[in-house]
Amino acid sequence: MRGLVTLVATVWWATLAHGSPALVAQLDTTRIQEHETVALTLAYSGEPQLEPDMSPLSADFDIVGRSRSHHTRIVNGEIRVRQILTLQLAPLRTGELVVPSLSFNGSVSEPQTLTVVRNDALDPSDLSHFIEVEVSTTTPWVQQQVLYTVRIFQRTPVIDGSLTEPLADGVALERLGTDRSYRETRDGLSWDVHERRYALFPQRSGEITLDPVRLLARVAADTDNTSFFNRRTRQIRLRSERVQLDVQPAPVDAGWWLPAATLSLTANWREAEAVRVGDPVTLEIVLTAHGVQASLLPELPLPEVMDAKRYPGRSETGQQSLSSGLVGQRRVRHQIVPTASGELAVPPLTVAWWSTTDNATQRTTVTVPSLAVLPAVGHAADKASPALPTPAQPDAGESTAATPNPVPAPSARATVWQRLSAIDWASLLAGAAPVVMLVAGAVGCAFFGRRLWRRYRDSPHAARRVLARAMRHGDRTSAEQALLHWASRVWPVARPRSLQGVADRLGRHGALADRVRALDRALHAASDGAWRDPTLARDLARVPVQHTAPTPEQRSAGALPSLGAAWDSAAHSAD
């Protein structure tokens, strides 16, 4: 690359010496694989904000990156500036491609020829990276868990990258566990493998096509160069195969539809020692299902209980994301008050569910242990205590007048208490109540108003308003930042880091994705007005917000942060 830049620079200065403002174009290589990118370097004379027309490239290439620099030279008091623009081009097809001629200020560059080789036509030893996906089943039942595994194979380090998700209409997605890295040997070649798993839940029956998973990464261009400061990199784009699901509808006689791999049901008494009649006692019932979202778990009502009163309990649901799949759980605590002593018996509890392993209806029953109830405290005391003797009545001749006891003189402490008791506390509190309520209301309004403002400030709607305002005022930097902020609110998990990443996430919304790519290209264009898209912010409101909350590992990991670090650790372990 350094030799190429030196050669191009030499041609530039020779061209300047003859006074011709030529446009020079040069590729860094003439043969790449279909998932790789090629660098096109352009050199021309002009102002930094001006550049050649790049529209001819859109027929066969996507511009996925660009960088700019310039060289200044003073000749006979005249300042001459030479611009250097480097474009990263991703081919849209394989075969013999031609990088067309570009024009600028009357100068035309020479066309370049590029050979793009299909991956399946290469020998495995020539591949440096590839991606594969695997699903646990292609014929799931509706709302059944489908395990989707993504594996990235690499033989050269990945510096950084971003990975899209297997999205599709009518499919709920949950990311499982943390990424796993290991080393695998295939056909005698050693690969570093990075694995990521998802749980997919089809919400409707019929055919569903999952979008391909795409990886945009920057990798080391030469593994022989061990210098940290002069390491060359290149961009690659990997794409998985599409996955077709044939989703089966729920059986007509299935009842409450609960497709699960396994299901367990437990029932236990809490704090049930020395229970007496009239004492409330808690019966805790826990339902745990593997491969089920918590929102699909049924309620757990308590049947009739003899000699007891029932009170509805509090129900809690939750789910845990494991590498083996999603685990949903419902926990219910029923309050029971015995009305008679003896043995308290609760009828068994039964839950019907659909086994995705056996493809049949299963019934899980739990037996509630019986509970010994003691008599009430007052009732037991009446039976155990002997009758008290009746006090003797005084004789008729005896006087019934009691001798008055002497009243002690009040102490100083008693006098103070009597004075405090004389204060009309009710009137005092009644007068202070409006003031207390006013202060509490003001504090509450300030607290909740601040929370609402923070929530609105971080919402996609606020980001769209900033984007629309930036479009109107021609503020390019604010427009790009607002669009990236909007994307981080809409896709909190693996949020895009660039406008190209936003366009990739908008793959289902083809027109919006093309407009974002056009905005990305236009941000570096020469003209001031061509880049504006006043209705983009309004049209982005159609994109649904992803409500999956990121795990702590995802917050710290980002879209695909562990690839470079995991590769280094795997390389050290291999050494």
KADA-V322426 format. One record per residue. N is the residue number from 1. RES is the residue in one small letter. PHI is phi in whole degrees, -180 to 180 (999 if undefined). D_FIRST is the distance of its C-alpha to the first C-alpha in whole Angstrom. Layout:
BEGIN
N:RES:PHI:D_FIRST
N:RES:PHI:D_FIRST
END
This chain:
BEGIN
1:m:999:0
2:r:-63:4
3:g:-63:5
4:l:-64:5
5:v:-62:6
6:t:-64:9
7:l:-63:10
8:v:-63:11
9:a:-62:12
10:t:-62:14
11:v:-64:16
12:w:-59:16
13:w:-67:19
14:a:-65:20
15:t:-66:21
16:l:-63:23
17:a:-64:25
18:h:-91:26
19:g:78:27
20:s:-104:26
21:p:-81:24
22:a:-70:22
23:l:-105:19
24:v:-111:16
25:a:-127:14
26:q:-151:11
27:l:-89:10
28:d:-80:7
29:t:-159:10
30:t:-111:13
31:r:-148:15
32:i:-138:15
33:q:-88:19
34:e:-66:21
35:h:-94:20
36:e:-97:16
37:t:-117:15
38:v:-125:12
39:a:-97:10
40:l:-109:11
41:t:-101:11
42:l:-115:14
43:a:-128:15
44:y:-159:19
45:s:-97:22
46:g:163:24
47:e:-75:25
48:p:-60:23
49:q:-82:25
50:l:-103:25
51:e:-157:22
52:p:-65:22
53:d:-74:25
54:m:-95:23
55:s:-60:26
56:p:-62:25
57:l:-74:22
58:s:-69:25
59:a:-67:26
60:d:-126:24
61:f:-140:21
62:d:-108:22
63:i:-88:19
64:v:-101:19
65:g:-172:17
66:r:-155:16
67:s:-143:15
68:r:-138:16
69:s:-150:15
70:h:-151:17
71:h:-122:17
72:t:-118:21
73:r:-139:23
74:i:-108:26
75:v:-124:28
76:n:54:32
77:g:80:32
78:e:-99:30
79:i:-89:27
80:r:-119:25
81:v:-114:22
82:r:-113:19
83:q:-90:17
84:i:-123:14
85:l:-120:14
86:t:-111:12
87:l:-109:14
88:q:-96:14
89:l:-105:16
90:a:-108:18
91:p:-69:20
92:l:-93:24
93:r:-154:25
94:t:-101:24
95:g:106:24
96:e:-85:23
97:l:-112:22
98:v:-118:21
99:v:-78:19
100:p:-68:22
101:s:-70:22
102:l:-117:22
103:s:-122:24
104:f:-159:24
105:n:53:27
106:g:86:28
107:s:-100:25
108:v:-125:23
109:s:-84:20
110:e:-80:20
111:p:-67:20
112:q:-122:17
113:t:-106:18
114:l:-134:17
115:t:-105:19
116:v:-111:20
117:v:-99:22
118:r:-67:25
119:n:-65:25
120:d:-72:28
121:a:-91:27
122:l:-93:25
123:d:-71:26
124:p:-53:26
125:s:-72:24
126:d:-87:21
127:l:-79:22
128:s:-108:20
129:h:-149:22
130:f:-159:25
131:i:-131:28
132:e:-138:32
133:v:-128:35
134:e:-147:38
135:v:-119:42
136:s:-71:45
137:t:-158:47
138:t:-105:47
139:t:-127:50
140:p:-78:51
141:w:-80:54
142:v:-61:54
143:q:69:53
144:q:-82:52
145:q:-72:49
146:v:-118:46
147:l:-82:44
148:y:-116:40
149:t:-114:37
150:v:-111:34
151:r:-125:32
152:i:-110:28
153:f:-102:27
154:q:-146:23
155:r:-120:22
156:t:-127:19
157:p:-64:19
158:v:-100:20
159:i:-76:19
160:d:-159:21
161:g:-175:22
162:s:-136:26
163:l:-122:28
164:t:-81:31
165:e:-112:34
166:p:-79:36
167:l:-88:38
168:a:-166:41
169:d:-67:44
170:g:82:47
171:v:-132:46
172:a:-90:46
173:l:-128:43
174:e:-133:43
175:r:-80:40
176:l:-107:42
177:g:55:41
178:t:-118:38
179:d:-64:35
180:r:-121:35
181:s:-125:32
182:y:-158:33
183:r:-116:32
184:e:-137:33
185:t:-110:33
186:r:-132:32
187:d:52:33
188:g:80:32
189:l:-107:29
190:s:-94:29
191:w:-123:27
192:d:-90:27
193:v:-115:29
194:h:-119:30
195:e:-120:33
196:r:-134:35
197:r:-123:38
198:y:-132:40
199:a:-110:44
200:l:-108:44
201:f:-128:48
202:p:-65:49
203:q:-99:51
204:r:-146:53
205:s:-87:54
206:g:109:52
207:e:-85:49
208:i:-131:46
209:t:-106:42
210:l:-85:39
211:d:-62:36
212:p:-64:33
213:v:-85:31
214:r:-118:28
215:l:-120:25
216:l:-112:22
217:a:-139:20
218:r:-111:16
219:v:-122:15
220:a:-71:13
221:a:-84:10
222:d:-140:11
223:t:-77:15
224:d:-76:15
225:n:-84:13
226:t:-96:16
227:s:-71:15
228:f:-74:16
229:f:-85:15
230:n:-108:11
231:r:-71:11
232:r:-89:8
233:t:-131:11
234:r:-145:11
235:q:-99:15
236:i:-130:17
237:r:-131:21
238:l:-109:24
239:r:-140:27
240:s:-85:31
241:e:-78:34
242:r:-72:36
243:v:-116:39
244:q:-105:43
245:l:-111:46
246:d:-108:49
247:v:-83:51
248:q:-89:55
249:p:-75:58
250:a:-68:60
251:p:-59:63
252:v:-65:66
253:d:-97:68
254:a:-77:66
255:g:71:67
256:w:-66:65
257:w:-83:62
258:l:-139:60
259:p:-78:57
260:a:-146:56
261:a:-77:55
262:t:-142:58
263:l:-148:60
264:s:-132:63
265:l:-138:65
266:t:-129:67
267:a:-143:70
268:n:-146:71
269:w:-84:74
270:r:-110:73
271:e:53:75
272:a:-108:78
273:e:-101:80
274:a:53:84
275:v:-80:84
276:r:-117:87
277:v:-59:88
278:g:92:87
279:d:-85:84
280:p:-73:80
281:v:-134:78
282:t:-105:74
283:l:-109:73
284:e:-100:69
285:i:-118:68
286:v:-125:64
287:l:-113:62
288:t:-123:59
289:a:-130:57
290:h:-95:54
291:g:82:52
292:v:-135:53
293:q:-74:52
294:a:-62:55
295:s:-67:56
296:l:-91:57
297:l:-71:60
298:p:-79:63
299:e:-71:66
300:l:-122:68
301:p:-71:72
302:l:-98:75
303:p:-72:78
304:e:-62:81
305:v:-123:83
306:m:-71:86
307:d:58:88
308:a:-162:85
309:k:-104:83
310:r:-109:80
311:y:-132:77
312:p:-56:74
313:g:-97:71
314:r:-84:68
315:s:-108:65
316:e:-127:61
317:t:-123:58
318:g:-164:55
319:q:-143:52
320:q:-126:50
321:s:-97:46
322:l:-110:46
323:s:-65:43
324:s:-84:46
325:g:142:47
326:l:-91:49
327:v:-120:52
328:g:-101:54
329:q:-145:58
330:r:-123:61
331:r:-125:63
332:v:-125:67
333:r:-119:69
334:h:-95:73
335:q:-98:76
336:i:-127:79
337:v:-118:82
338:p:-66:85
339:t:-111:89
340:a:-149:91
341:s:-77:91
342:g:120:90
343:e:-100:87
344:l:-94:84
345:a:-115:83
346:v:-106:80
347:p:-59:79
348:p:-61:76
349:l:-108:73
350:t:-130:71
351:v:-125:68
352:a:-95:67
353:w:-151:63
354:w:-105:61
355:s:-83:60
356:t:-74:56
357:t:-82:57
358:d:-95:60
359:n:53:60
360:a:-154:63
361:t:-76:65
362:q:-121:66
363:r:-128:68
364:t:-110:68
365:t:-120:71
366:v:-124:71
367:t:-96:75
368:v:-83:75
369:p:-64:77
370:s:-70:81
371:l:-129:82
372:a:-83:85
373:v:-113:87
374:l:-89:89
375:p:-62:92
376:a:-63:92
377:v:-62:92
378:g:-63:95
379:h:-66:97
380:a:-69:97
381:a:-67:98
382:d:-64:101
383:k:-77:102
384:a:-92:102
385:s:-85:103
386:p:-73:107
387:a:-69:109
388:l:-79:110
389:p:-68:114
390:t:-77:115
391:p:-62:116
392:a:-68:120
393:q:-81:122
394:p:-69:124
395:d:-67:128
396:a:-66:129
397:g:-84:131
398:e:-84:128
399:s:-79:126
400:t:-96:123
401:a:-73:122
402:a:-89:119
403:t:-75:119
404:p:-65:117
405:n:-82:114
406:p:-66:114
407:v:-89:110
408:p:-71:108
409:a:-71:108
410:p:-66:104
411:s:-84:101
412:a:-66:99
413:r:-65:96
414:a:-63:98
415:t:-64:99
416:v:-63:95
417:w:-63:94
418:q:-63:97
419:r:-67:96
420:l:-66:92
421:s:-68:94
422:a:-77:96
423:i:-71:93
424:d:-84:92
425:w:-65:88
426:a:-61:88
427:s:-65:89
428:l:-64:86
429:l:-67:83
430:a:-63:84
431:g:-74:84
432:a:-84:81
433:a:-59:79
434:p:-60:78
435:v:-66:76
436:v:-63:74
437:m:-66:73
438:l:-65:72
439:v:-65:70
440:a:-63:69
441:g:-65:68
442:a:-65:66
443:v:-64:64
444:g:-64:63
445:c:-64:62
446:a:-64:60
447:f:-66:58
448:f:-72:58
449:g:-64:57
450:r:-67:54
451:r:-66:53
452:l:-64:53
453:w:-65:51
454:r:-64:48
455:r:-64:48
456:y:-68:48
457:r:-63:45
458:d:-94:43
459:s:-85:44
460:p:-61:42
461:h:-62:45
462:a:-63:44
463:a:-63:40
464:r:-67:41
465:r:-65:43
466:v:-64:41
467:l:-63:38
468:a:-63:41
469:r:-64:42
470:a:-65:38
471:m:-63:38
472:r:-67:41
473:h:-93:40
474:g:73:36
475:d:-91:35
476:r:-69:31
477:t:-62:31
478:s:-65:34
479:a:-65:34
480:e:-66:30
481:q:-64:32
482:a:-66:35
483:l:-68:34
484:l:-67:32
485:h:-66:35
486:w:-60:37
487:a:-65:35
488:s:-68:36
489:r:-81:39
490:v:-79:39
491:w:-122:37
492:p:-66:38
493:v:-96:37
494:a:53:33
495:r:-68:32
496:p:-66:29
497:r:-106:27
498:s:-147:25
499:l:-66:27
500:q:-66:25
501:g:-65:27
502:v:-64:30
503:a:-64:30
504:d:-65:29
505:r:-70:32
506:l:-90:34
507:g:-58:34
508:r:-71:38
509:h:-103:38
510:g:-55:36
511:a:-63:37
512:l:-64:36
513:a:-61:33
514:d:-65:32
515:r:-69:33
516:v:-69:31
517:r:-64:28
518:a:-63:29
519:l:-64:30
520:d:-62:26
521:r:-69:25
522:a:-73:27
523:l:-63:27
524:h:-111:24
525:a:-77:26
526:a:-80:27
527:s:-74:31
528:d:-90:33
529:g:-99:35
530:a:-69:33
531:w:-84:32
532:r:-71:36
533:d:-139:37
534:p:-61:41
535:t:-95:42
536:l:-64:39
537:a:-61:40
538:r:-67:44
539:d:-72:42
540:l:-67:40
541:a:-66:44
542:r:-76:44
543:v:-77:42
544:p:-71:44
545:v:-83:43
546:q:-82:42
547:h:-92:45
548:t:-72:43
549:a:-81:43
550:p:-72:40
551:t:-78:41
552:p:-55:40
553:e:-66:38
554:q:-71:36
555:r:-63:36
556:s:-85:35
557:a:-91:32
558:g:78:31
559:a:-71:30
560:l:-149:28
561:p:-77:27
562:s:-86:28
563:l:-64:26
564:g:-65:23
565:a:-65:26
566:a:-66:28
567:w:-66:25
568:d:-61:25
569:s:-64:29
570:a:-67:29
571:a:-67:27
572:h:-63:29
573:s:-65:32
574:a:-69:31
575:d:-66:30
END
